[in-house]
Amino acid sequence: MKKIFAILALVGIATVGVAQNIKAGLYDKQGNAVVVEAEPIVVNVTLRVATEQFKPGVYARYAQKYLGKRATLSEYSSLELVDAELALGSAEKVAPQVE
């Protein structure tokens, strides 16, 4: 009997909890949602990147074989981030500046 009473009590509490009309956000007095509009924000990001590319020439194998120069025979490229800047900008200045 106690188990049935406990189950009925939990169902009753759950029903009361679900019946609550909870609204999250901003509402005016009539219950209409209030939409807030913000000005656009422009974030200027400036990155300076150093690149290194290596492509072996036609005579790389001969130089390695006859001159004893140990050079890599595979192509590679590497990128290194040198400098980064973040700044807030204005909405009028949208065009990127290329140096």
Biopython code that builds the backbone (N, CA, C, O; Angstrom):
import numpy as np
from Bio.PDB.StructureBuilder import StructureBuilder

atoms = [
    (1, "MET", "N", (0.815, -1.186, 0.000)),
    (1, "MET", "CA", (0.000, 0.000, 0.000)),
    (1, "MET", "C", (0.873, 1.271, 0.000)),
    (1, "MET", "O", (0.551, 2.254, -0.667)),
    (2, "LYS", "N", (1.968, 1.233, 0.748)),
    (2, "LYS", "CA", (2.847, 2.387, 0.814)),
    (2, "LYS", "C", (3.504, 2.657, -0.539)),
    (2, "LYS", "O", (3.732, 3.807, -0.912)),
    (3, "LYS", "N", (3.808, 1.566, -1.277)),
    (3, "LYS", "CA", (4.433, 1.738, -2.591)),
    (3, "LYS", "C", (3.477, 2.412, -3.559)),
    (3, "LYS", "O", (3.887, 3.281, -4.328)),
    (4, "ILE", "N", (2.212, 2.024, -3.534)),
    (4, "ILE", "CA", (1.225, 2.628, -4.430)),
    (4, "ILE", "C", (1.043, 4.100, -4.085)),
    (4, "ILE", "O", (0.950, 4.943, -4.977)),
    (5, "PHE", "N", (0.990, 4.413, -2.777)),
    (5, "PHE", "CA", (0.853, 5.804, -2.365)),
    (5, "PHE", "C", (2.070, 6.627, -2.795)),
    (5, "PHE", "O", (1.917, 7.770, -3.226)),
    (6, "ALA", "N", (3.268, 6.065, -2.683)),
    (6, "ALA", "CA", (4.484, 6.781, -3.087)),
    (6, "ALA", "C", (4.491, 7.020, -4.594)),
    (6, "ALA", "O", (4.870, 8.101, -5.044)),
    (7, "ILE", "N", (4.077, 6.026, -5.377)),
    (7, "ILE", "CA", (4.039, 6.184, -6.830)),
    (7, "ILE", "C", (3.016, 7.243, -7.226)),
    (7, "ILE", "O", (3.288, 8.073, -8.093)),
    (8, "LEU", "N", (1.846, 7.222, -6.597)),
    (8, "LEU", "CA", (0.825, 8.228, -6.886)),
    (8, "LEU", "C", (1.293, 9.629, -6.493)),
    (8, "LEU", "O", (0.998, 10.599, -7.191)),
    (9, "ALA", "N", (2.009, 9.737, -5.399)),
    (9, "ALA", "CA", (2.535, 11.039, -4.978)),
    (9, "ALA", "C", (3.554, 11.556, -5.995)),
    (9, "ALA", "O", (3.537, 12.738, -6.336)),
    (10, "LEU", "N", (4.435, 10.689, -6.481)),
    (10, "LEU", "CA", (5.427, 11.104, -7.475)),
    (10, "LEU", "C", (4.763, 11.501, -8.786)),
    (10, "LEU", "O", (5.173, 12.476, -9.416)),
    (11, "VAL", "N", (3.748, 10.761, -9.200)),
    (11, "VAL", "CA", (3.020, 11.119, -10.421)),
    (11, "VAL", "C", (2.325, 12.464, -10.247)),
    (11, "VAL", "O", (2.312, 13.275, -11.173)),
    (12, "GLY", "N", (1.757, 12.706, -9.094)),
    (12, "GLY", "CA", (1.107, 13.987, -8.826)),
    (12, "GLY", "C", (2.092, 15.142, -8.852)),
    (12, "GLY", "O", (1.800, 16.196, -9.417)),
    (13, "ILE", "N", (3.238, 14.955, -8.255)),
    (13, "ILE", "CA", (4.269, 16.011, -8.242)),
    (13, "ILE", "C", (4.769, 16.271, -9.655)),
    (13, "ILE", "O", (4.976, 17.423, -10.037)),
    (14, "ALA", "N", (4.968, 15.202, -10.443)),
    (14, "ALA", "CA", (5.422, 15.363, -11.819)),
    (14, "ALA", "C", (4.381, 16.086, -12.660)),
    (14, "ALA", "O", (4.732, 16.902, -13.513)),
    (15, "THR", "N", (3.107, 15.796, -12.431)),
    (15, "THR", "CA", (2.026, 16.455, -13.172)),
    (15, "THR", "C", (1.981, 17.942, -12.853)),
    (15, "THR", "O", (1.805, 18.765, -13.751)),
    (16, "VAL", "N", (2.136, 18.284, -11.605)),
    (16, "VAL", "CA", (2.141, 19.694, -11.215)),
    (16, "VAL", "C", (3.353, 20.406, -11.818)),
    (16, "VAL", "O", (3.247, 21.553, -12.250)),
    (17, "GLY", "N", (4.492, 19.733, -11.848)),
    (17, "GLY", "CA", (5.698, 20.338, -12.419)),
    (17, "GLY", "C", (5.579, 20.569, -13.909)),
    (17, "GLY", "O", (6.060, 21.581, -14.420)),
    (18, "VAL", "N", (4.947, 19.647, -14.615)),
    (18, "VAL", "CA", (4.779, 19.795, -16.059)),
    (18, "VAL", "C", (3.733, 20.854, -16.373)),
    (18, "VAL", "O", (3.818, 21.511, -17.410)),
    (19, "ALA", "N", (2.765, 21.028, -15.515)),
    (19, "ALA", "CA", (1.674, 21.969, -15.764)),
    (19, "ALA", "C", (2.132, 23.419, -15.650)),
    (19, "ALA", "O", (1.432, 24.321, -16.110)),
    (20, "GLN", "N", (3.277, 23.655, -15.057)),
    (20, "GLN", "CA", (3.779, 25.019, -14.941)),
    (20, "GLN", "C", (4.107, 25.556, -16.324)),
    (20, "GLN", "O", (4.706, 24.849, -17.134)),
    (21, "ASN", "N", (3.728, 26.786, -16.604)),
    (21, "ASN", "CA", (4.016, 27.416, -17.884)),
    (21, "ASN", "C", (5.210, 28.330, -17.689)),
    (21, "ASN", "O", (5.051, 29.503, -17.349)),
    (22, "ILE", "N", (6.395, 27.801, -17.901)),
    (22, "ILE", "CA", (7.623, 28.551, -17.663)),
    (22, "ILE", "C", (8.102, 29.129, -18.990)),
    (22, "ILE", "O", (8.287, 28.401, -19.966)),
    (23, "LYS", "N", (8.300, 30.450, -19.016)),
    (23, "LYS", "CA", (8.803, 31.117, -20.211)),
    (23, "LYS", "C", (10.191, 31.665, -19.901)),
    (23, "LYS", "O", (10.392, 32.365, -18.909)),
    (24, "ALA", "N", (11.126, 31.337, -20.753)),
    (24, "ALA", "CA", (12.476, 31.860, -20.589)),
    (24, "ALA", "C", (12.695, 32.939, -21.636)),
    (24, "ALA", "O", (12.253, 32.798, -22.776)),
    (25, "GLY", "N", (13.365, 34.001, -21.262)),
    (25, "GLY", "CA", (13.648, 35.081, -22.202)),
    (25, "GLY", "C", (13.010, 36.373, -21.742)),
    (25, "GLY", "O", (12.601, 36.498, -20.588)),
    (26, "LEU", "N", (12.924, 37.339, -22.651)),
    (26, "LEU", "CA", (12.339, 38.638, -22.350)),
    (26, "LEU", "C", (10.937, 38.720, -22.935)),
    (26, "LEU", "O", (10.738, 38.436, -24.116)),
    (27, "TYR", "N", (9.956, 39.111, -22.109)),
    (27, "TYR", "CA", (8.572, 39.231, -22.557)),
    (27, "TYR", "C", (8.012, 40.548, -22.062)),
    (27, "TYR", "O", (8.371, 41.018, -20.982)),
    (28, "ASP", "N", (7.130, 41.147, -22.854)),
    (28, "ASP", "CA", (6.480, 42.364, -22.395)),
    (28, "ASP", "C", (5.248, 41.996, -21.565)),
    (28, "ASP", "O", (5.026, 40.818, -21.285)),
    (29, "LYS", "N", (4.444, 42.990, -21.168)),
    (29, "LYS", "CA", (3.319, 42.741, -20.265)),
    (29, "LYS", "C", (2.200, 41.926, -20.919)),
    (29, "LYS", "O", (1.428, 41.266, -20.223)),
    (30, "GLN", "N", (2.108, 41.970, -22.246)),
    (30, "GLN", "CA", (1.081, 41.200, -22.938)),
    (30, "GLN", "C", (1.518, 39.757, -23.208)),
    (30, "GLN", "O", (0.720, 38.965, -23.709)),
    (31, "GLY", "N", (2.745, 39.404, -22.893)),
    (31, "GLY", "CA", (3.235, 38.042, -23.105)),
    (31, "GLY", "C", (3.919, 37.837, -24.442)),
    (31, "GLY", "O", (4.251, 36.709, -24.806)),
    (32, "ASN", "N", (4.135, 38.927, -25.182)),
    (32, "ASN", "CA", (4.824, 38.811, -26.464)),
    (32, "ASN", "C", (6.333, 38.811, -26.245)),
    (32, "ASN", "O", (6.846, 39.493, -25.358)),
    (33, "ALA", "N", (7.022, 38.044, -27.058)),
    (33, "ALA", "CA", (8.476, 37.967, -26.930)),
    (33, "ALA", "C", (9.104, 39.274, -27.400)),
    (33, "ALA", "O", (8.666, 39.864, -28.387)),
    (34, "VAL", "N", (10.120, 39.713, -26.696)),
    (34, "VAL", "CA", (10.843, 40.929, -27.042)),
    (34, "VAL", "C", (12.128, 40.520, -27.746)),
    (34, "VAL", "O", (12.919, 39.742, -27.215)),
    (35, "VAL", "N", (12.326, 41.052, -28.944)),
    (35, "VAL", "CA", (13.524, 40.743, -29.720)),
    (35, "VAL", "C", (14.457, 41.941, -29.635)),
    (35, "VAL", "O", (14.065, 43.073, -29.920)),
    (36, "VAL", "N", (15.681, 41.678, -29.244)),
    (36, "VAL", "CA", (16.664, 42.743, -29.125)),
    (36, "VAL", "C", (17.613, 42.634, -30.309)),
    (36, "VAL", "O", (18.168, 41.569, -30.576)),
    (37, "GLU", "N", (17.792, 43.735, -31.011)),
    (37, "GLU", "CA", (18.664, 43.741, -32.165)),
    (37, "GLU", "C", (19.913, 44.544, -31.824)),
    (37, "GLU", "O", (19.825, 45.647, -31.286)),
    (38, "ALA", "N", (21.058, 43.991, -32.135)),
    (38, "ALA", "CA", (22.318, 44.670, -31.844)),
    (38, "ALA", "C", (22.977, 45.092, -33.152)),
    (38, "ALA", "O", (22.712, 44.523, -34.211)),
    (39, "GLU", "N", (23.832, 46.091, -33.057)),
    (39, "GLU", "CA", (24.577, 46.522, -34.235)),
    (39, "GLU", "C", (25.585, 45.445, -34.623)),
    (39, "GLU", "O", (26.079, 44.720, -33.760)),
    (40, "PRO", "N", (25.890, 45.338, -35.902)),
    (40, "PRO", "CA", (26.888, 44.335, -36.308)),
    (40, "PRO", "C", (28.268, 44.695, -35.778)),
    (40, "PRO", "O", (28.645, 45.865, -35.727)),
    (41, "ILE", "N", (29.001, 43.684, -35.392)),
    (41, "ILE", "CA", (30.346, 43.879, -34.872)),
    (41, "ILE", "C", (31.326, 43.308, -35.881)),
    (41, "ILE", "O", (31.161, 42.181, -36.349)),
    (42, "VAL", "N", (32.330, 44.074, -36.210)),
    (42, "VAL", "CA", (33.354, 43.636, -37.151)),
    (42, "VAL", "C", (34.628, 43.360, -36.367)),
    (42, "VAL", "O", (35.094, 44.200, -35.597)),
    (43, "VAL", "N", (35.178, 42.183, -36.571)),
    (43, "VAL", "CA", (36.440, 41.814, -35.924)),
    (43, "VAL", "C", (37.508, 41.740, -37.001)),
    (43, "VAL", "O", (37.399, 40.954, -37.942)),
    (44, "ASN", "N", (38.540, 42.559, -36.861)),
    (44, "ASN", "CA", (39.647, 42.545, -37.810)),
    (44, "ASN", "C", (40.710, 41.580, -37.317)),
    (44, "ASN", "O", (41.206, 41.708, -36.198)),
    (45, "VAL", "N", (41.053, 40.621, -38.152)),
    (45, "VAL", "CA", (42.080, 39.635, -37.822)),
    (45, "VAL", "C", (43.219, 39.807, -38.810)),
    (45, "VAL", "O", (43.013, 39.711, -40.020)),
    (46, "THR", "N", (44.409, 40.058, -38.308)),
    (46, "THR", "CA", (45.595, 40.198, -39.147)),
    (46, "THR", "C", (46.564, 39.084, -38.792)),
    (46, "THR", "O", (46.985, 38.955, -37.643)),
    (47, "LEU", "N", (46.911, 38.286, -39.782)),
    (47, "LEU", "CA", (47.849, 37.183, -39.578)),
    (47, "LEU", "C", (49.059, 37.376, -40.472)),
    (47, "LEU", "O", (48.922, 37.718, -41.647)),
    (48, "ARG", "N", (50.230, 37.160, -39.924)),
    (48, "ARG", "CA", (51.465, 37.146, -40.719)),
    (48, "ARG", "C", (52.007, 35.732, -40.670)),
    (48, "ARG", "O", (52.248, 35.173, -39.601)),
    (49, "VAL", "N", (52.191, 35.168, -41.853)),
    (49, "VAL", "CA", (52.580, 33.774, -41.961)),
    (49, "VAL", "C", (53.838, 33.680, -42.805)),
    (49, "VAL", "O", (53.932, 34.304, -43.862)),
    (50, "ALA", "N", (54.808, 32.898, -42.339)),
    (50, "ALA", "CA", (56.022, 32.630, -43.108)),
    (50, "ALA", "C", (55.884, 31.236, -43.718)),
    (50, "ALA", "O", (55.584, 30.267, -43.020)),
    (51, "THR", "N", (56.104, 31.150, -45.019)),
    (51, "THR", "CA", (56.011, 29.863, -45.695)),
    (51, "THR", "C", (57.380, 29.454, -46.221)),
    (51, "THR", "O", (58.170, 30.294, -46.652)),
    (52, "GLU", "N", (57.642, 28.179, -46.182)),
    (52, "GLU", "CA", (58.877, 27.638, -46.751)),
    (52, "GLU", "C", (58.488, 26.452, -47.611)),
    (52, "GLU", "O", (57.842, 25.514, -47.144)),
    (53, "GLN", "N", (58.894, 26.504, -48.890)),
    (53, "GLN", "CA", (58.585, 25.424, -49.815)),
    (53, "GLN", "C", (59.884, 24.896, -50.398)),
    (53, "GLN", "O", (60.780, 25.667, -50.742)),
    (54, "PHE", "N", (59.979, 23.592, -50.507)),
    (54, "PHE", "CA", (61.166, 22.968, -51.080)),
    (54, "PHE", "C", (60.736, 22.004, -52.169)),
    (54, "PHE", "O", (59.886, 21.139, -51.958)),
    (55, "LYS", "N", (61.335, 22.169, -53.330)),
    (55, "LYS", "CA", (61.091, 21.266, -54.438)),
    (55, "LYS", "C", (62.461, 20.878, -54.985)),
    (55, "LYS", "O", (63.191, 21.734, -55.484)),
    (56, "PRO", "N", (62.816, 19.606, -54.900)),
    (56, "PRO", "CA", (64.145, 19.210, -55.365)),
    (56, "PRO", "C", (64.290, 19.407, -56.872)),
    (56, "PRO", "O", (63.355, 19.187, -57.642)),
    (57, "GLY", "N", (65.470, 19.821, -57.260)),
    (57, "GLY", "CA", (65.738, 20.062, -58.680)),
    (57, "GLY", "C", (66.001, 18.762, -59.425)),
    (57, "GLY", "O", (65.931, 17.672, -58.857)),
    (58, "VAL", "N", (66.306, 18.904, -60.718)),
    (58, "VAL", "CA", (66.524, 17.736, -61.564)),
    (58, "VAL", "C", (67.797, 16.989, -61.179)),
    (58, "VAL", "O", (67.869, 15.769, -61.329)),
    (59, "TYR", "N", (68.783, 17.698, -60.694)),
    (59, "TYR", "CA", (70.081, 17.076, -60.400)),
    (59, "TYR", "C", (70.242, 16.729, -58.915)),
    (59, "TYR", "O", (71.364, 16.486, -58.471)),
    (60, "ALA", "N", (69.176, 16.699, -58.152)),
    (60, "ALA", "CA", (69.264, 16.414, -56.719)),
    (60, "ALA", "C", (69.775, 14.998, -56.476)),
    (60, "ALA", "O", (70.581, 14.793, -55.569)),
    (61, "ARG", "N", (69.338, 14.030, -57.248)),
    (61, "ARG", "CA", (69.808, 12.641, -57.081)),
    (61, "ARG", "C", (71.295, 12.526, -57.406)),
    (61, "ARG", "O", (72.032, 11.823, -56.714)),
    (62, "TYR", "N", (71.736, 13.216, -58.459)),
    (62, "TYR", "CA", (73.157, 13.154, -58.832)),
    (62, "TYR", "C", (74.024, 13.818, -57.772)),
    (62, "TYR", "O", (75.105, 13.320, -57.459)),
    (63, "ALA", "N", (73.568, 14.930, -57.218)),
    (63, "ALA", "CA", (74.332, 15.612, -56.172)),
    (63, "ALA", "C", (74.445, 14.718, -54.947)),
    (63, "ALA", "O", (75.486, 14.677, -54.292)),
    (64, "GLN", "N", (73.379, 14.011, -54.645)),
    (64, "GLN", "CA", (73.420, 13.125, -53.488)),
    (64, "GLN", "C", (74.350, 11.949, -53.742)),
    (64, "GLN", "O", (75.061, 11.503, -52.841)),
    (65, "LYS", "N", (74.342, 11.457, -54.958)),
    (65, "LYS", "CA", (75.138, 10.259, -55.267)),
    (65, "LYS", "C", (76.614, 10.581, -55.438)),
    (65, "LYS", "O", (77.463, 9.913, -54.848)),
    (66, "TYR", "N", (76.936, 11.604, -56.242)),
    (66, "TYR", "CA", (78.332, 11.852, -56.604)),
    (66, "TYR", "C", (79.022, 12.872, -55.707)),
    (66, "TYR", "O", (80.230, 12.767, -55.494)),
    (67, "LEU", "N", (78.312, 13.839, -55.181)),
    (67, "LEU", "CA", (78.939, 14.871, -54.354)),
    (67, "LEU", "C", (78.835, 14.559, -52.871)),
    (67, "LEU", "O", (79.465, 15.226, -52.051)),
    (68, "GLY", "N", (78.054, 13.563, -52.524)),
    (68, "GLY", "CA", (77.930, 13.194, -51.119)),
    (68, "GLY", "C", (77.063, 14.149, -50.315)),
    (68, "GLY", "O", (77.097, 14.130, -49.085)),
    (69, "LYS", "N", (76.297, 14.974, -50.990)),
    (69, "LYS", "CA", (75.408, 15.916, -50.288)),
    (69, "LYS", "C", (74.139, 15.186, -49.882)),
    (69, "LYS", "O", (73.444, 14.620, -50.726)),
    (70, "ARG", "N", (73.841, 15.198, -48.607)),
    (70, "ARG", "CA", (72.634, 14.549, -48.114)),
    (70, "ARG", "C", (71.499, 15.569, -48.133)),
    (70, "ARG", "O", (71.373, 16.401, -47.234)),
    (71, "ALA", "N", (70.698, 15.487, -49.149)),
    (71, "ALA", "CA", (69.557, 16.394, -49.264)),
    (71, "ALA", "C", (68.285, 15.562, -49.363)),
    (71, "ALA", "O", (68.302, 14.418, -49.817)),
    (72, "THR", "N", (67.225, 16.143, -48.944)),
    (72, "THR", "CA", (65.953, 15.433, -49.047)),
    (72, "THR", "C", (65.481, 15.427, -50.498)),
    (72, "THR", "O", (65.649, 16.408, -51.224)),
    (73, "LEU", "N", (64.904, 14.338, -50.897)),
    (73, "LEU", "CA", (64.448, 14.217, -52.276)),
    (73, "LEU", "C", (62.931, 14.347, -52.391)),
    (73, "LEU", "O", (62.377, 14.164, -53.475)),
    (74, "SER", "N", (62.278, 14.649, -51.325)),
    (74, "SER", "CA", (60.822, 14.802, -51.372)),
    (74, "SER", "C", (60.439, 16.269, -51.207)),
    (74, "SER", "O", (61.123, 17.039, -50.533)),
    (75, "GLU", "N", (59.344, 16.625, -51.831)),
    (75, "GLU", "CA", (58.842, 17.994, -51.713)),
    (75, "GLU", "C", (58.193, 18.194, -50.350)),
    (75, "GLU", "O", (57.588, 17.281, -49.789)),
    (76, "TYR", "N", (58.332, 19.401, -49.834)),
    (76, "TYR", "CA", (57.627, 19.726, -48.599)),
    (76, "TYR", "C", (57.379, 21.225, -48.555)),
    (76, "TYR", "O", (58.045, 22.013, -49.227)),
    (77, "SER", "N", (56.414, 21.582, -47.753)),
    (77, "SER", "CA", (56.140, 22.990, -47.493)),
    (77, "SER", "C", (55.748, 23.121, -46.026)),
    (77, "SER", "O", (55.119, 22.228, -45.458)),
    (78, "SER", "N", (56.119, 24.222, -45.433)),
    (78, "SER", "CA", (55.798, 24.443, -44.028)),
    (78, "SER", "C", (55.283, 25.868, -43.848)),
    (78, "SER", "O", (55.686, 26.793, -44.554)),
    (79, "LEU", "N", (54.402, 26.009, -42.905)),
    (79, "LEU", "CA", (53.832, 27.306, -42.552)),
    (79, "LEU", "C", (54.157, 27.610, -41.102)),
    (79, "LEU", "O", (54.117, 26.729, -40.244)),
    (80, "GLU", "N", (54.476, 28.860, -40.842)),
    (80, "GLU", "CA", (54.780, 29.278, -39.479)),
    (80, "GLU", "C", (54.045, 30.584, -39.206)),
    (80, "GLU", "O", (54.161, 31.539, -39.975)),
    (81, "LEU", "N", (53.299, 30.625, -38.128)),
    (81, "LEU", "CA", (52.583, 31.828, -37.742)),
    (81, "LEU", "C", (53.559, 32.767, -37.053)),
    (81, "LEU", "O", (54.092, 32.449, -35.990)),
    (82, "VAL", "N", (53.791, 33.926, -37.661)),
    (82, "VAL", "CA", (54.762, 34.878, -37.133)),
    (82, "VAL", "C", (54.095, 35.865, -36.182)),
    (82, "VAL", "O", (54.618, 36.144, -35.103)),
    (83, "ASP", "N", (52.940, 36.393, -36.583)),
    (83, "ASP", "CA", (52.290, 37.430, -35.792)),
    (83, "ASP", "C", (50.783, 37.343, -36.005)),
    (83, "ASP", "O", (50.326, 36.989, -37.092)),
    (84, "ALA", "N", (50.026, 37.662, -34.984)),
    (84, "ALA", "CA", (48.567, 37.687, -35.084)),
    (84, "ALA", "C", (48.038, 38.873, -34.292)),
    (84, "ALA", "O", (48.504, 39.156, -33.188)),
    (85, "GLU", "N", (47.055, 39.563, -34.872)),
    (85, "GLU", "CA", (46.439, 40.706, -34.210)),
    (85, "GLU", "C", (44.923, 40.600, -34.326)),
    (85, "GLU", "O", (44.398, 40.237, -35.378)),
    (86, "LEU", "N", (44.233, 40.914, -33.255)),
    (86, "LEU", "CA", (42.771, 40.989, -33.233)),
    (86, "LEU", "C", (42.382, 42.402, -32.847)),
    (86, "LEU", "O", (42.940, 42.974, -31.910)),
    (87, "ALA", "N", (41.423, 42.965, -33.569)),
    (87, "ALA", "CA", (40.958, 44.308, -33.244)),
    (87, "ALA", "C", (39.492, 44.437, -33.622)),
    (87, "ALA", "O", (39.023, 43.792, -34.560)),
    (88, "LEU", "N", (38.779, 45.268, -32.892)),
    (88, "LEU", "CA", (37.394, 45.570, -33.248)),
    (88, "LEU", "C", (37.403, 46.684, -34.273)),
    (88, "LEU", "O", (38.130, 47.667, -34.135)),
    (89, "GLY", "N", (36.596, 46.524, -35.295)),
    (89, "GLY", "CA", (36.537, 47.528, -36.348)),
    (89, "GLY", "C", (35.153, 48.121, -36.452)),
    (89, "GLY", "O", (34.255, 47.776, -35.685)),
    (90, "SER", "N", (34.990, 49.011, -37.402)),
    (90, "SER", "CA", (33.683, 49.624, -37.614)),
    (90, "SER", "C", (32.996, 48.941, -38.795)),
    (90, "SER", "O", (33.655, 48.323, -39.631)),
    (91, "ALA", "N", (31.681, 49.056, -38.860)),
    (91, "ALA", "CA", (30.903, 48.383, -39.902)),
    (91, "ALA", "C", (31.123, 49.033, -41.268)),
    (91, "ALA", "O", (30.892, 48.383, -42.288)),
    (92, "GLU", "N", (31.563, 50.295, -41.323)),
    (92, "GLU", "CA", (31.778, 50.958, -42.604)),
    (92, "GLU", "C", (33.002, 50.415, -43.324)),
    (92, "GLU", "O", (33.042, 50.386, -44.554)),
    (93, "LYS", "N", (33.999, 49.985, -42.561)),
    (93, "LYS", "CA", (35.270, 49.551, -43.132)),
    (93, "LYS", "C", (35.255, 48.030, -43.235)),
    (93, "LYS", "O", (35.736, 47.334, -42.340)),
    (94, "VAL", "N", (34.694, 47.517, -44.340)),
    (94, "VAL", "CA", (34.527, 46.082, -44.482)),
    (94, "VAL", "C", (35.556, 45.499, -45.427)),
    (94, "VAL", "O", (35.905, 44.327, -45.289)),
    (95, "ALA", "N", (36.059, 46.269, -46.386)),
    (95, "ALA", "CA", (36.993, 45.762, -47.400)),
    (95, "ALA", "C", (38.327, 45.389, -46.744)),
    (95, "ALA", "O", (38.863, 46.173, -45.959)),
    (96, "PRO", "N", (38.870, 44.206, -47.052)),
    (96, "PRO", "CA", (40.156, 43.816, -46.460)),
    (96, "PRO", "C", (41.314, 44.596, -47.067)),
    (96, "PRO", "O", (41.284, 44.985, -48.235)),
    (97, "GLN", "N", (42.324, 44.811, -46.251)),
    (97, "GLN", "CA", (43.519, 45.515, -46.719)),
    (97, "GLN", "C", (44.596, 44.490, -46.977)),
    (97, "GLN", "O", (44.932, 43.697, -46.097)),
    (98, "VAL", "N", (45.142, 44.502, -48.187)),
    (98, "VAL", "CA", (46.194, 43.560, -48.573)),
    (98, "VAL", "C", (47.506, 44.303, -48.631)),
    (98, "VAL", "O", (47.621, 45.332, -49.296)),
    (99, "GLU", "N", (48.489, 43.783, -47.937)),
    (99, "GLU", "CA", (49.800, 44.441, -47.937)),
    (99, "GLU", "C", (50.683, 43.850, -48.990)),
    (99, "GLU", "O", (51.829, 44.273, -49.145)),
]
sb = StructureBuilder()
sb.init_structure("model")
sb.init_model(0)
sb.init_chain("A")
sb.init_seg("    ")
for serial, (resi, resn, name, xyz) in enumerate(atoms, 1):
    if name == "N":
        sb.init_residue(resn, " ", resi, " ")
    sb.init_atom(name, np.array(xyz, "f"), 0.0, 1.0, " ", f" {name:<3s}", serial, name[0])
structure = sb.get_structure()
